[in-house]
Amino acid sequence: MNASVLLGLVLSLTRPTMNQDIIKARDLCYHQQFDSALALTSAVIARDPSDPMGYYWRADVFQLLIFDSGRTALADSFYALADRVVALCQRRLAKDPRDAQAHFYYGMMQLNRSSFLGWQHRTLTALRVLFDISPHLKAALAIDSSLTDAKFGLGMIEYFKATSARYTLGIRLFGSRPKAYATVRPLADNGGLLQPSAQVMLAYMLKADGEYDAALDYCRRLLTVYPGNRCIWRMTRDIEYEAGHYAAAVRIGAELDTVLPSAFPREKYCIAENWMVTGKAYARLGNKEEARERLDRVIAWERYQDDVPWLAHYVREAKQWRAKLDS
C-alpha cells in the first residue's frame, strides 16, 4: 500500500470524528457559547495543524463573535486565521492541484473574508476578494461531488452579483436571483454542516427581496434550534420592521434592550442599532415620545462613532428621523 493511499484511509477514518467536533463547535457558536466553541476548534487544530479545517472554523467563530458583539479588536485574530487557512490550502494545492478539501476551504475562507470586509465598509477590497472564490468552489465540487456545502458559497456569490448595484455604487455584475435561490434553498432545507448559515443567508435574501413571511419562517426555524441567538433575533426584528409590523419590532426590541447590555455591557454596536430600529418603529406607530427617547440615545453617542462599527451611520440616520419628528 503506497503512502498516498494509506494517508487517504487515515483521513477517511479520522474525518467523521473531526466533523462531529466541528458540528458541536458550530452549534456552540450559534448558541453563542463562543469560548467553548473556540476551545473545541483549538482541539481540532491540535490534532492536525496542517489541516485548514480547524483554522477555518475557528475564524468562523471569531467572525460571528464580532458580528454579535461589535468587538473590532478581534478583527486581527480573524484575519490571521484567514491568512493561515489560505496559506495551508495553497501549500496543499501546490502539491496536488486536485485536493478538493483545499479548494473548498480556500474558497469558503475567502468568502468569509469578503463578507467581513463588506461589514467593515471596505467594499472594493471585498469585491476583489470575491472574484477569487468561484473557481475554487467549482473545482472542489468537480473533484468531489459530496462537498455540497460548496454550493452555499456559490449561491451567495450568485446572489451578490445579481444585487451588486446595491453595494458597489452602481457597478453591475452578472448574476441570477433564481439561480441563487435554487442553489441555497436545498442546503437550508435539507441539512448539512452549513445548514444554519444557509438558513441565515436565505432569510437575508428573502428580506432584501421583500418576501417577509418566508424570511420570518427561516428565522423561526433557526430560533427553534438556537432560541437565544441574538443575531437571529436582530434579523427577525428588522424583518418585522421592514414588513410594516412595527408593534412586533418594538416588542423584540424591548427584549433585546435587556439582553444586549447583559451580553456585552461595554459594547455599543448592537445596542445603538436596536435603539435606531425601535425608535423608527415607535415613530411609525405615531408614538413620538418613545421614538425621540431612543433616537436621542443614539445621537448622544456621537462622540464614539469613530470607534464603534456602524455607529456613524446610525447617528446620521437618527438625526434625520429626529428632524422629521420635530417638523
ZIWOBEL-V807466 format. One line per field, one symbol per residue. burial: I if it has 24 or more other C-alpha atoms within 12 Angstrom, else O. A space follows every 50 residues. Layout:
# ZIWOBEL-V807466
burial: ???
This chain:
# ZIWOBEL-V807466
burial: OOOOOOOOOOOOOOOOOIIOIIIIIIIIIIIIIIOOIIIIIIOIIOOOOO IIIIIIIIIIIIIIIIIIIIIIOOIOIIIOIIIIIIIIIIOIIOOOOOII IIIIIIIIIIIIIIIIIIIIOOIOOIIOIIOIIIOIIIIIIOOOOOIIII IIIIIIIIIIIIIIOOOOOOOOOOOOIOOIIOIIIOIIOOOIIIIIIIII IIIIIIIOOOOIOIIIIIIIIIIOOOOIIIIIIIIIIIIIIIIOIIIIII IIIIOIIOIIOOIOOOIIIIIIIIIIIIIIIIIIOOOIOIIIIIIIIIIO IIOOOOOIIIIIIIIOIIIOIIOOIOO
